[in-house]
Amino acid sequence: MGYELRTKVVDPKRNTFTYLVERFGDKPASRYQEASFNIQPVENFHYRPTWDPAHAIYDADYTALKLTDPYSYTDPRQYYYTPYVANAAERYESFAQTLKYIEERRLLDRLPENWHLVVTDFVIPLRHYESGAQLISVNASRFAFGTTVEQPACFAAFDRIGNAQLLSLVGLSIAGGASETLTEAKKNWLYSAALQPLRRMIEELLVERDWAVALIALDFIDSQLYQLLYAHLDDRALYKGAGAYSLLARHFNDWYGGHKKWLRALVKAWANDPDHGDANRTVMAAIADRWYPRASEAVRTIAAGVAEQAGSTSALAAADRSAAETAGELGKIGITVTEGVPV
Amino acid sequence: MSTAKTRWVGVDLQDSDDTRMLVEAMEVDNPDVTVRHMPGIVKLQSATELVIKRETVEEKVGRPWETHEFQMNIVSYAGNISEWDDDQIVIKWEH
Protein backbone atom coordinates (compact mmCIF):
# COMPACT_ATOMS: atom_id res chain seq x y z
CA MET A 1 0.00 0.00 0.00
CA GLY A 2 1.47 3.32 -0.97
CA TYR A 3 1.20 6.56 0.87
CA GLU A 4 1.36 9.90 -0.77
CA LEU A 5 2.58 12.69 1.46
CA ARG A 6 1.24 16.08 0.57
CA THR A 7 1.29 19.40 2.30
CA LYS A 8 -1.89 21.31 2.62
CA VAL A 9 -1.66 25.00 3.30
CA VAL A 10 -4.47 26.82 4.99
CA ASP A 11 -4.00 30.46 4.15
CA PRO A 12 -5.23 32.93 6.74
CA LYS A 13 -8.35 34.73 5.55
CA ARG A 14 -6.75 38.10 6.22
CA ASN A 15 -3.11 38.97 6.56
CA THR A 16 -3.73 41.89 8.87
CA PHE A 17 -6.07 44.82 9.61
CA THR A 18 -7.57 46.56 6.61
CA TYR A 19 -5.94 49.91 7.36
CA LEU A 20 -2.52 48.23 7.40
CA VAL A 21 -3.27 46.51 4.11
CA GLU A 22 -4.21 49.89 2.63
CA ARG A 23 -0.97 51.39 3.91
CA PHE A 24 1.61 48.65 3.34
CA GLY A 25 -0.02 46.20 0.93
CA ASP A 26 -1.65 42.86 1.56
CA LYS A 27 1.01 41.04 3.57
CA PRO A 28 1.49 40.10 7.19
CA ALA A 29 2.26 43.18 9.30
CA SER A 30 4.88 43.43 12.02
CA ARG A 31 3.82 43.48 15.65
CA TYR A 32 5.00 47.07 15.87
CA GLN A 33 2.73 48.09 13.00
CA GLU A 34 -0.26 46.28 14.45
CA ALA A 35 0.31 47.84 17.86
CA SER A 36 0.89 51.38 16.63
CA PHE A 37 -1.07 52.40 13.56
CA ASN A 38 -4.50 54.01 13.61
CA ILE A 39 -5.01 53.52 17.33
CA GLN A 40 -5.54 57.25 17.91
CA PRO A 41 -9.24 58.20 18.16
CA VAL A 42 -10.00 60.77 15.49
CA GLU A 43 -13.78 61.25 15.46
CA ASN A 44 -16.96 61.35 17.52
CA PHE A 45 -15.53 63.74 20.11
CA HIS A 46 -18.81 64.95 21.56
CA TYR A 47 -17.68 67.71 23.86
CA ARG A 48 -14.82 70.12 23.76
CA PRO A 49 -12.69 70.28 26.92
CA THR A 50 -13.97 72.96 29.31
CA TRP A 51 -10.36 73.98 29.92
CA ASP A 52 -9.68 74.56 26.22
CA PRO A 53 -12.80 75.05 24.10
CA ALA A 54 -10.65 76.00 21.08
CA HIS A 55 -9.49 72.39 20.68
CA ALA A 56 -11.04 68.96 20.50
CA ILE A 57 -10.03 66.51 23.19
CA TYR A 58 -7.50 64.92 20.79
CA ASP A 59 -6.35 67.49 18.32
CA ALA A 60 -3.38 67.92 16.00
CA ASP A 61 -3.46 71.64 16.80
CA TYR A 62 -1.99 71.34 20.27
CA THR A 63 1.34 72.06 18.59
CA ALA A 64 2.55 74.37 15.86
CA LEU A 65 4.52 71.49 14.32
CA LYS A 66 2.41 69.47 11.90
CA LEU A 67 2.62 66.19 10.07
CA THR A 68 0.43 65.74 6.98
CA ASP A 69 -0.05 62.12 8.02
CA PRO A 70 0.72 61.58 11.71
CA TYR A 71 1.65 57.98 10.92
CA SER A 72 4.31 58.99 8.42
CA TYR A 73 6.57 58.99 11.47
CA THR A 74 7.56 55.68 13.04
CA ASP A 75 9.83 55.00 15.98
CA PRO A 76 13.12 53.74 14.49
CA ARG A 77 13.49 51.43 17.52
CA GLN A 78 10.01 50.00 16.78
CA TYR A 79 9.11 49.92 20.44
CA TYR A 80 5.66 48.78 21.42
CA TYR A 81 4.83 47.52 24.88
CA THR A 82 6.67 44.18 24.88
CA PRO A 83 10.08 45.15 23.47
CA TYR A 84 10.04 48.40 25.44
CA VAL A 85 9.38 46.67 28.74
CA ALA A 86 11.93 43.93 28.03
CA ASN A 87 14.50 46.55 27.16
CA ALA A 88 13.77 48.73 30.20
CA ALA A 89 13.94 45.72 32.52
CA GLU A 90 17.30 44.74 31.05
CA ARG A 91 18.57 48.27 31.54
CA TYR A 92 17.50 48.30 35.18
CA GLU A 93 18.98 44.85 35.74
CA SER A 94 22.37 45.83 34.38
CA PHE A 95 22.40 49.03 36.44
CA ALA A 96 21.54 47.07 39.59
CA GLN A 97 24.44 44.73 38.88
CA THR A 98 26.84 47.62 38.46
CA LEU A 99 25.63 49.15 41.70
CA LYS A 100 26.01 45.85 43.51
CA TYR A 101 29.58 45.55 42.26
CA ILE A 102 30.29 49.10 43.41
CA GLU A 103 28.77 48.48 46.84
CA GLU A 104 30.62 45.21 47.36
CA ARG A 105 33.93 46.91 46.73
CA ARG A 106 32.93 50.14 48.47
CA LEU A 107 33.95 52.04 45.36
CA LEU A 108 31.79 55.07 46.17
CA ASP A 109 33.68 55.52 49.46
CA ARG A 110 36.90 55.39 47.52
CA LEU A 111 35.95 58.18 45.12
CA PRO A 112 38.43 61.06 45.29
CA GLU A 113 36.90 63.89 47.32
CA ASN A 114 36.19 66.20 44.41
CA TRP A 115 34.51 63.40 42.45
CA HIS A 116 32.39 62.62 45.47
CA LEU A 117 31.29 66.23 45.38
CA VAL A 118 30.43 66.02 41.68
CA VAL A 119 28.15 63.08 42.45
CA THR A 120 26.41 64.53 45.51
CA ASP A 121 26.15 68.19 44.45
CA PHE A 122 25.65 67.93 40.69
CA VAL A 123 24.57 64.49 39.55
CA ILE A 124 22.15 63.28 42.24
CA PRO A 125 20.18 66.58 42.31
CA LEU A 126 19.40 65.84 38.67
CA ARG A 127 16.81 63.32 39.85
CA HIS A 128 14.56 66.36 40.08
CA TYR A 129 15.53 67.32 36.55
CA GLU A 130 14.64 63.83 35.35
CA SER A 131 11.36 64.07 37.18
CA GLY A 132 10.56 67.34 35.38
CA ALA A 133 11.52 65.69 32.10
CA GLN A 134 9.08 62.92 32.90
CA LEU A 135 6.20 65.38 33.21
CA ILE A 136 7.17 67.07 29.95
CA SER A 137 7.28 63.72 28.15
CA VAL A 138 4.02 62.45 29.55
CA ASN A 139 2.37 65.75 28.61
CA ALA A 140 3.71 65.31 25.08
CA SER A 141 2.28 61.82 25.02
CA ARG A 142 -1.14 63.12 26.04
CA PHE A 143 -1.37 66.01 23.61
CA ALA A 144 0.41 64.58 20.58
CA PHE A 145 -1.72 63.33 17.71
CA GLY A 146 -1.04 59.89 16.25
CA THR A 147 -0.05 56.79 18.19
CA THR A 148 3.39 56.42 16.62
CA VAL A 149 4.29 59.80 18.13
CA GLU A 150 2.52 59.36 21.47
CA GLN A 151 3.97 55.91 22.07
CA PRO A 152 7.70 56.76 22.24
CA ALA A 153 6.90 59.95 24.21
CA CYS A 154 5.11 57.84 26.79
CA PHE A 155 7.99 55.37 26.95
CA ALA A 156 10.39 58.30 27.34
CA ALA A 157 8.37 59.44 30.36
CA PHE A 158 8.77 56.03 31.98
CA ASP A 159 12.48 56.06 31.16
CA ARG A 160 12.78 59.43 32.88
CA ILE A 161 11.18 58.32 36.10
CA GLY A 162 13.46 55.28 35.83
CA ASN A 163 16.51 57.53 35.51
CA ALA A 164 15.40 59.51 38.56
CA GLN A 165 15.09 56.25 40.47
CA LEU A 166 18.55 55.11 39.40
CA LEU A 167 20.02 58.40 40.62
CA SER A 168 18.14 57.97 43.89
CA LEU A 169 19.61 54.49 44.28
CA VAL A 170 23.09 55.97 43.96
CA GLY A 171 22.18 58.58 46.60
CA LEU A 172 20.87 55.93 48.97
CA SER A 173 23.95 53.84 48.41
CA ILE A 174 26.26 56.74 49.28
CA ALA A 175 24.45 57.33 52.57
CA GLY A 176 24.41 53.60 53.35
CA GLY A 177 20.68 53.31 52.83
CA ALA A 178 19.75 56.53 54.65
CA SER A 179 18.10 59.53 53.00
CA GLU A 180 20.59 62.29 53.92
CA THR A 181 22.22 62.48 50.51
CA LEU A 182 18.84 62.81 48.84
CA THR A 183 17.68 65.52 51.25
CA GLU A 184 20.94 67.34 50.65
CA ALA A 185 20.51 66.88 46.89
CA LYS A 186 17.09 68.50 47.01
CA LYS A 187 18.54 71.51 48.85
CA ASN A 188 21.18 71.76 46.15
CA TRP A 189 18.55 71.56 43.44
CA LEU A 190 16.65 74.40 45.09
CA TYR A 191 19.49 76.65 46.17
CA SER A 192 22.82 75.77 44.54
CA ALA A 193 23.65 78.64 42.19
CA ALA A 194 25.12 76.29 39.59
CA LEU A 195 21.82 74.46 39.14
CA GLN A 196 19.39 77.39 39.09
CA PRO A 197 19.42 78.20 35.35
CA LEU A 198 18.68 74.52 34.69
CA ARG A 199 15.86 74.41 37.24
CA ARG A 200 14.41 77.62 35.91
CA MET A 201 14.39 76.34 32.36
CA ILE A 202 12.85 72.99 33.19
CA GLU A 203 10.16 74.66 35.28
CA GLU A 204 9.32 77.05 32.46
CA LEU A 205 9.09 74.10 30.09
CA LEU A 206 6.59 72.50 32.46
CA VAL A 207 4.14 75.29 31.75
CA GLU A 208 4.88 75.52 28.02
CA ARG A 209 1.57 74.94 26.26
CA ASP A 210 2.99 73.52 23.04
CA TRP A 211 4.13 69.99 23.87
CA ALA A 212 6.50 69.80 20.91
CA VAL A 213 8.28 73.01 21.92
CA ALA A 214 8.82 71.60 25.41
CA LEU A 215 10.07 68.28 24.03
CA ILE A 216 12.53 69.88 21.62
CA ALA A 217 13.80 72.41 24.16
CA LEU A 218 14.22 69.61 26.69
CA ASP A 219 16.38 67.78 24.18
CA PHE A 220 18.52 70.90 23.76
CA ILE A 221 19.46 70.50 27.43
CA ASP A 222 19.65 66.70 27.39
CA SER A 223 21.98 66.58 24.48
CA GLN A 224 24.48 68.97 26.08
CA LEU A 225 24.03 67.86 29.67
CA TYR A 226 24.39 64.15 28.99
CA GLN A 227 27.45 64.77 26.89
CA LEU A 228 29.05 66.84 29.64
CA LEU A 229 28.19 64.74 32.69
CA TYR A 230 28.00 61.22 31.37
CA ALA A 231 30.36 61.21 28.39
CA HIS A 232 33.03 63.82 29.08
CA LEU A 233 33.26 63.36 32.86
CA ASP A 234 33.07 59.59 32.42
CA ASP A 235 36.17 59.82 30.29
CA ARG A 236 37.94 62.06 32.80
CA ALA A 237 36.93 59.81 35.69
CA LEU A 238 38.95 56.97 34.21
CA TYR A 239 42.09 59.10 34.18
CA LYS A 240 41.50 60.44 37.67
CA GLY A 241 40.88 57.16 39.46
CA ALA A 242 37.14 57.66 39.93
CA GLY A 243 36.13 54.23 38.65
CA ALA A 244 32.71 54.23 40.31
CA TYR A 245 31.71 57.40 38.47
CA SER A 246 32.59 55.91 35.13
CA LEU A 247 30.74 52.68 35.86
CA LEU A 248 27.54 54.58 36.71
CA ALA A 249 27.78 57.26 34.03
CA ARG A 250 27.97 54.66 31.29
CA HIS A 251 24.37 53.60 31.90
CA PHE A 252 23.00 57.12 31.46
CA ASN A 253 25.12 57.77 28.41
CA ASP A 254 23.90 54.54 26.81
CA TRP A 255 20.30 55.40 27.58
CA TYR A 256 20.56 58.80 25.94
CA GLY A 257 22.14 57.21 22.85
CA GLY A 258 18.99 55.13 22.38
CA HIS A 259 16.56 57.84 23.48
CA LYS A 260 17.73 60.46 21.04
CA LYS A 261 17.07 58.16 18.09
CA TRP A 262 13.29 58.48 18.25
CA LEU A 263 13.21 62.20 18.91
CA ARG A 264 15.73 63.08 16.21
CA ALA A 265 13.76 60.94 13.77
CA LEU A 266 10.64 62.88 14.72
CA VAL A 267 12.42 66.20 14.14
CA LYS A 268 13.50 64.88 10.74
CA ALA A 269 9.93 63.90 9.94
CA TRP A 270 8.72 67.39 10.87
CA ALA A 271 11.45 69.07 8.83
CA ASN A 272 10.84 66.95 5.73
CA ASP A 273 7.05 66.85 5.78
CA PRO A 274 5.74 67.30 2.22
CA ASP A 275 3.09 69.93 3.10
CA HIS A 276 4.25 71.46 6.36
CA GLY A 277 8.04 70.98 6.10
CA ASP A 278 8.90 74.63 5.43
CA ALA A 279 6.56 75.95 8.10
CA ASN A 280 7.90 73.37 10.57
CA ARG A 281 11.48 74.40 9.87
CA THR A 282 10.59 78.03 10.57
CA VAL A 283 8.89 77.09 13.83
CA MET A 284 11.81 74.90 14.89
CA ALA A 285 14.30 77.67 14.10
CA ALA A 286 12.23 79.97 16.32
CA ILE A 287 12.26 77.36 19.10
CA ALA A 288 16.04 77.16 18.77
CA ASP A 289 16.37 80.97 18.88
CA ARG A 290 14.37 81.10 22.06
CA TRP A 291 15.57 78.02 23.94
CA TYR A 292 18.99 76.99 22.68
CA PRO A 293 20.86 79.89 24.35
CA ARG A 294 19.01 79.11 27.59
CA ALA A 295 19.98 75.43 27.39
CA SER A 296 23.61 76.23 26.62
CA GLU A 297 23.73 78.70 29.48
CA ALA A 298 22.17 76.22 31.92
CA VAL A 299 24.68 73.51 31.04
CA ARG A 300 27.57 75.97 31.00
CA THR A 301 26.65 77.17 34.49
CA ILE A 302 26.79 73.58 35.73
CA ALA A 303 30.16 73.13 34.04
CA ALA A 304 31.37 76.35 35.71
CA GLY A 305 30.15 74.97 39.05
CA VAL A 306 32.02 71.71 38.49
CA ALA A 307 35.13 73.69 37.56
CA GLU A 308 34.90 75.95 40.58
CA GLN A 309 33.83 73.50 43.28
CA ALA A 310 35.43 70.28 42.11
CA GLY A 311 38.49 71.78 40.45
CA SER A 312 37.78 70.50 36.96
CA THR A 313 39.99 72.09 34.36
CA SER A 314 38.17 70.69 31.35
CA ALA A 315 34.44 70.97 32.13
CA LEU A 316 33.92 74.46 30.66
CA ALA A 317 35.65 73.61 27.42
CA ALA A 318 33.62 70.38 27.26
CA ALA A 319 30.35 72.30 27.73
CA ASP A 320 31.24 74.67 24.90
CA ARG A 321 32.21 71.77 22.72
CA SER A 322 28.97 69.91 23.35
CA ALA A 323 26.95 73.09 22.68
CA ALA A 324 28.70 73.44 19.32
CA GLU A 325 28.42 69.73 18.48
CA THR A 326 24.72 69.58 19.37
CA ALA A 327 24.05 72.64 17.21
CA GLY A 328 25.85 70.91 14.33
CA GLU A 329 23.85 67.69 14.77
CA LEU A 330 20.55 69.59 14.92
CA GLY A 331 21.50 71.58 11.81
CA LYS A 332 21.85 68.32 9.88
CA ILE A 333 18.35 67.14 10.77
CA GLY A 334 16.54 70.43 10.15
CA ILE A 335 16.79 72.71 13.19
CA THR A 336 18.80 75.82 12.39
CA VAL A 337 20.56 76.92 15.56
CA THR A 338 22.03 80.40 15.40
CA GLU A 339 21.98 81.62 19.00
CA GLY A 340 23.74 80.17 22.00
CA VAL A 341 26.51 78.48 20.02
CA PRO A 342 29.95 79.34 21.39
CA VAL A 343 32.30 80.73 18.74
CA MET B 1 15.84 26.04 -14.32
CA SER B 2 14.73 28.32 -17.12
CA THR B 3 17.83 27.91 -19.34
CA ALA B 4 20.87 25.73 -19.07
CA LYS B 5 23.02 28.83 -18.57
CA THR B 6 21.19 30.25 -15.59
CA ARG B 7 22.74 29.22 -12.33
CA TRP B 8 20.42 30.22 -9.59
CA VAL B 9 21.66 31.20 -6.21
CA GLY B 10 19.17 30.96 -3.45
CA VAL B 11 18.55 30.80 0.21
CA ASP B 12 15.67 29.21 2.10
CA LEU B 13 14.61 30.81 5.34
CA GLN B 14 12.21 29.69 8.02
CA ASP B 15 8.92 31.51 7.70
CA SER B 16 8.61 33.44 10.95
CA ASP B 17 8.10 36.96 12.28
CA ASP B 18 11.87 37.46 12.30
CA THR B 19 12.43 36.41 8.72
CA ARG B 20 9.71 38.65 7.37
CA MET B 21 11.91 41.65 8.06
CA LEU B 22 14.95 39.87 6.60
CA VAL B 23 13.02 39.12 3.44
CA GLU B 24 11.92 42.76 3.18
CA ALA B 25 15.52 43.90 3.57
CA MET B 26 16.70 41.45 0.91
CA GLU B 27 13.99 42.65 -1.46
CA VAL B 28 15.37 46.18 -1.10
CA ASP B 29 18.99 45.18 -1.72
CA ASN B 30 18.34 42.59 -4.45
CA PRO B 31 15.94 43.98 -7.04
CA ASP B 32 16.02 40.78 -9.11
CA VAL B 33 15.16 38.43 -6.26
CA THR B 34 12.11 36.16 -6.55
CA VAL B 35 10.37 35.26 -3.34
CA ARG B 36 8.26 32.13 -3.01
CA HIS B 37 6.32 31.32 0.10
CA MET B 38 6.03 27.63 0.88
CA PRO B 39 4.65 25.92 3.95
CA GLY B 40 7.07 26.83 6.71
CA ILE B 41 9.78 28.30 4.51
CA VAL B 42 10.43 31.23 2.24
CA LYS B 43 12.57 30.58 -0.83
CA LEU B 44 14.56 33.47 -2.20
CA GLN B 45 16.27 33.06 -5.57
CA SER B 46 18.32 35.22 -7.84
CA ALA B 47 20.06 34.64 -11.16
CA THR B 48 23.03 36.76 -10.13
CA GLU B 49 23.78 37.02 -6.43
CA LEU B 50 22.10 37.63 -3.09
CA VAL B 51 23.25 40.34 -0.71
CA ILE B 52 22.16 40.76 2.89
CA LYS B 53 23.26 44.12 4.26
CA ARG B 54 23.42 44.76 7.99
CA GLU B 55 22.33 48.40 7.61
CA THR B 56 19.18 47.59 5.69
CA VAL B 57 18.20 44.80 8.08
CA GLU B 58 18.78 47.06 11.10
CA GLU B 59 16.55 49.69 9.58
CA LYS B 60 13.79 47.10 9.10
CA VAL B 61 14.02 45.41 12.50
CA GLY B 62 14.69 48.64 14.43
CA ARG B 63 17.55 47.28 16.52
CA PRO B 64 21.22 46.45 16.14
CA TRP B 65 21.57 43.27 14.07
CA GLU B 66 24.70 41.24 13.58
CA THR B 67 25.27 39.25 10.43
CA HIS B 68 25.81 36.00 12.33
CA GLU B 69 22.16 36.17 13.43
CA PHE B 70 21.35 35.24 9.83
CA GLN B 71 22.35 31.67 10.62
CA MET B 72 19.42 31.36 12.98
CA ASN B 73 17.01 31.55 10.06
CA ILE B 74 18.71 29.61 7.27
CA VAL B 75 17.21 26.28 6.30
CA SER B 76 19.33 25.77 3.22
CA TYR B 77 21.15 27.69 0.54
CA ALA B 78 22.46 27.30 -2.97
CA GLY B 79 25.66 29.01 -4.07
CA ASN B 80 28.90 29.90 -2.37
CA ILE B 81 29.05 32.24 0.56
CA SER B 82 31.61 34.48 -1.01
CA GLU B 83 31.58 37.12 1.68
CA TRP B 84 30.47 37.07 5.31
CA ASP B 85 31.71 39.96 7.38
CA ASP B 86 30.27 42.41 9.91
CA ASP B 87 28.52 44.51 7.26
CA GLN B 88 27.19 42.13 4.66
CA ILE B 89 26.72 38.59 3.45
CA VAL B 90 27.06 37.81 -0.26
CA ILE B 91 25.92 34.54 -1.75
CA LYS B 92 26.92 33.78 -5.36
CA TRP B 93 28.55 31.16 -7.56
CA GLU B 94 32.30 31.66 -7.61
CA HIS B 95 33.29 29.15 -10.30
Interface residues (C-beta under 8 A of the other chain):
Chain A: T7 V9 P28 S30 R31 Y32 D75 P76 R77 Q78 Y79 P83
Chain B: D17 R20 M21 P39 E59 V61 G62 R63
